[in-house]
């Protein structure tokens, strides 16, 4: 199954043409450039996508390898894999569940689409492309008849409040609207629901290595 959606997005200059589609080998260099723009130093370059990872994405689960173009310019991407997720035992790390981004553990018979990564070019972030890609991935969940989409959301605002709040209490304050978090607030606006907090999810100083497990359930299941 190949995915392609064309639409127009409201901008300060009127409307911009956008296309959401599966990414291919021809996009690899640009996808790595987008990572470098989105995660500049001191973020370690070795953590950007490499071509071996991207090759696995388009080979093992091409339906979960999505990108978005705006007026013909590649502006962002989102990647997923299918896993067999047990809500009763949610503990995991990003490295474990995504095979460190190589997705060799992709399970076509699993029940859950797991988000590996979402990345939007800084110059295009006013167009709500992240939400657009998230909606596209929800459609993949429905098409594949999966139970849910799930993924760990970074909590980059948490470090400033860690002396006063537990990670769980911080998420509660974000959900209640008492404070905003750059990632968790975005995921809430995109339709995701927090179902727990995972410790030691990913080495991330701003989040103190915590992540909020954020779910979207297939409404037809």
C-alpha positions as CSV (number, residue, x, y, z in Angstrom):
1,X,0.0,0.0,0.0
2,X,1.3,3.4,-1.0
3,X,0.1,6.5,0.7
4,X,-0.4,9.9,-1.0
5,X,-2.5,12.8,0.1
6,X,-2.6,16.3,-1.5
7,X,-4.1,19.3,0.3
8,X,-3.7,23.0,0.9
9,X,-2.6,24.5,4.2
10,X,-3.5,28.0,5.4
11,X,-0.4,30.3,5.8
12,X,0.4,33.9,6.2
13,X,0.6,34.1,2.4
14,X,-2.7,32.4,1.6
15,X,-2.5,28.6,1.0
16,X,0.4,26.3,0.5
17,X,0.2,23.1,-1.4
18,X,1.2,20.1,0.7
19,X,1.6,16.4,-0.2
20,X,2.0,13.6,2.3
21,X,3.5,10.5,0.8
22,X,5.9,7.6,1.6
23,X,9.5,8.5,1.5
24,X,11.9,6.7,-0.9
25,X,15.6,6.3,-1.4
26,X,15.7,9.5,-3.4
27,X,14.7,11.4,-0.2
28,X,17.4,10.0,2.1
29,X,20.0,12.9,1.7
30,X,17.3,15.5,2.3
31,X,15.8,13.6,5.3
32,X,19.3,13.6,6.9
33,X,19.6,17.3,6.2
34,X,16.3,17.9,7.9
35,X,17.5,16.1,10.9
36,X,20.6,18.2,11.0
37,X,18.5,21.4,10.8
38,X,16.1,20.2,13.5
39,X,18.7,18.9,15.9
40,X,21.8,21.1,15.6
41,X,24.9,20.9,17.8
42,X,25.4,20.1,20.6
43,X,23.0,17.3,19.6
44,X,25.4,14.5,18.4
45,X,25.3,14.1,14.6
46,X,25.6,10.3,15.0
47,X,22.1,10.3,16.4
48,X,20.6,11.7,13.1
49,X,19.1,9.1,10.7
50,X,21.7,7.2,8.7
51,X,21.0,5.6,5.4
52,X,21.1,2.1,6.8
53,X,18.2,3.0,9.1
54,X,16.3,4.7,6.4
55,X,16.8,1.8,4.0
56,X,15.2,-0.5,6.7
57,X,12.3,1.8,7.1
58,X,11.3,1.7,3.4
59,X,12.1,-2.0,3.1
60,X,10.6,-3.5,6.3
61,X,7.6,-1.2,6.7
62,X,7.2,1.3,3.8
63,X,3.6,2.2,4.9
64,X,5.2,3.6,8.1
65,X,7.7,5.8,6.3
66,X,5.9,9.1,5.6
67,X,7.1,12.5,4.6
68,X,5.5,15.8,3.8
69,X,6.4,18.2,1.0
70,X,5.3,21.9,0.9
71,X,5.4,23.5,-2.6
72,X,7.6,20.6,-3.7
73,X,10.1,21.1,-0.8
74,X,10.6,18.2,1.6
75,X,9.6,19.6,5.0
76,X,9.4,16.8,7.5
77,X,9.0,13.1,8.1
78,X,7.4,10.6,10.5
79,X,8.4,6.9,10.9
80,X,6.7,4.0,12.6
81,X,6.8,0.2,13.0
82,X,4.4,-2.4,14.1
83,X,4.9,-4.1,17.5
84,X,2.9,-6.4,19.7
85,X,2.2,-4.0,22.7
86,X,0.8,-5.3,26.0
87,X,-0.8,-2.4,27.9
88,X,-0.4,-4.4,31.2
89,X,3.4,-4.3,30.7
90,X,4.2,-0.9,29.2
91,X,7.8,-0.5,30.4
92,X,10.3,-0.2,27.6
93,X,13.0,2.0,26.2
94,X,13.1,3.8,22.8
95,X,16.2,1.8,21.8
96,X,14.5,-1.6,22.7
97,X,11.2,-1.0,21.0
98,X,12.5,0.6,17.8
99,X,15.7,-1.5,17.5
100,X,17.7,1.7,17.9
101,X,15.8,3.1,14.9
102,X,16.6,0.2,12.6
103,X,13.2,-1.5,13.1
104,X,14.5,-5.0,12.4
105,X,12.0,-6.1,15.1
106,X,9.0,-4.9,12.9
107,X,6.2,-7.4,13.5
108,X,3.6,-7.5,10.7
109,X,1.3,-9.5,13.0
110,X,1.5,-7.0,15.9
111,X,-1.4,-5.0,17.3
112,X,0.2,-1.5,17.6
113,X,1.8,1.1,15.4
114,X,4.7,2.5,17.4
115,X,6.1,6.0,16.5
116,X,9.8,5.9,16.0
117,X,10.3,9.5,15.1
118,X,8.7,12.7,13.9
119,X,10.8,15.6,12.6
120,X,9.7,18.9,11.0
121,X,12.1,21.4,9.3
122,X,12.2,24.5,11.5
123,X,11.3,26.9,8.7
124,X,8.0,25.1,8.2
125,X,6.8,24.7,11.7
126,X,4.1,27.3,11.5
127,X,2.1,25.1,9.1
128,X,1.1,22.4,11.6
129,X,2.9,19.7,9.6
130,X,3.5,17.5,12.6
131,X,-0.3,17.3,13.2
132,X,-0.8,16.5,9.5
133,X,1.7,13.7,9.6
134,X,0.2,12.3,12.8
135,X,-3.3,12.3,11.2
136,X,-1.8,10.4,8.2
137,X,-0.3,7.8,10.6
138,X,-3.7,7.4,12.2
139,X,-5.0,6.5,8.8
140,X,-2.3,3.8,8.5
141,X,-3.5,2.4,11.8
142,X,-7.0,2.1,10.5
143,X,-5.9,0.7,7.1
144,X,-3.8,-2.0,8.9
145,X,-6.6,-2.7,11.3
146,X,-4.4,-2.1,14.3
147,X,-5.6,-1.4,17.9
148,X,-3.7,1.8,18.5
149,X,-0.9,4.2,17.7
150,X,1.5,4.7,20.6
151,X,4.8,6.3,21.3
152,X,6.9,7.9,24.0
153,X,6.7,11.7,24.1
154,X,9.7,13.7,25.4
155,X,8.9,16.1,28.3
156,X,11.4,18.9,27.6
157,X,9.8,21.3,30.1
158,X,10.1,18.8,33.0
159,X,13.6,19.5,34.2
160,X,12.7,23.0,35.4
161,X,10.0,21.6,37.6
162,X,11.5,18.3,38.7
163,X,12.3,19.5,42.3
164,X,8.6,20.2,42.9
165,X,6.8,17.7,40.7
166,X,7.0,14.0,39.9
167,X,7.0,13.2,36.2
168,X,3.4,12.0,36.6
169,X,2.3,15.2,38.3
170,X,4.0,17.3,35.6
171,X,2.0,15.5,32.9
172,X,-1.2,16.1,34.9
173,X,-0.5,19.8,35.0
174,X,0.1,19.9,31.2
175,X,-3.2,18.0,30.6
176,X,-5.1,20.4,32.9
177,X,-3.8,23.4,31.0
178,X,-1.8,24.7,34.0
179,X,1.4,24.7,31.9
180,X,2.5,23.9,28.4
181,X,5.2,21.5,27.3
182,X,6.6,21.8,23.7
183,X,6.2,18.2,23.0
184,X,3.4,16.9,25.2
185,X,1.1,19.9,24.4
186,X,1.6,19.2,20.7
187,X,0.8,15.5,21.1
188,X,-2.4,16.4,23.0
189,X,-3.4,18.8,20.3
190,X,-2.8,16.1,17.7
191,X,-5.2,13.7,19.5
192,X,-2.9,11.6,21.6
193,X,-3.8,10.6,25.2
194,X,-1.2,10.0,28.0
195,X,-1.5,6.6,29.5
196,X,1.6,6.6,31.7
197,X,5.1,7.7,32.3
198,X,8.2,5.6,31.4
199,X,11.5,6.2,33.2
200,X,14.9,5.8,31.5
201,X,13.1,5.9,28.1
202,X,15.8,7.8,26.2
203,X,18.9,9.7,27.2
204,X,17.5,13.2,27.3
205,X,18.7,15.8,29.8
206,X,15.7,18.1,29.4
207,X,13.2,15.3,30.2
208,X,15.5,13.7,32.8
209,X,15.2,10.6,30.7
210,X,11.4,10.3,31.2
211,X,8.8,10.1,28.5
212,X,5.0,10.2,28.6
213,X,3.5,7.2,26.8
214,X,0.9,8.8,24.5
215,X,-1.8,6.7,22.8
216,X,-4.3,7.1,20.0
217,X,-6.9,4.3,19.9
218,X,-8.4,3.0,16.7
219,X,-12.0,4.3,16.9
220,X,-13.3,1.3,14.9
221,X,-11.9,-1.3,17.3
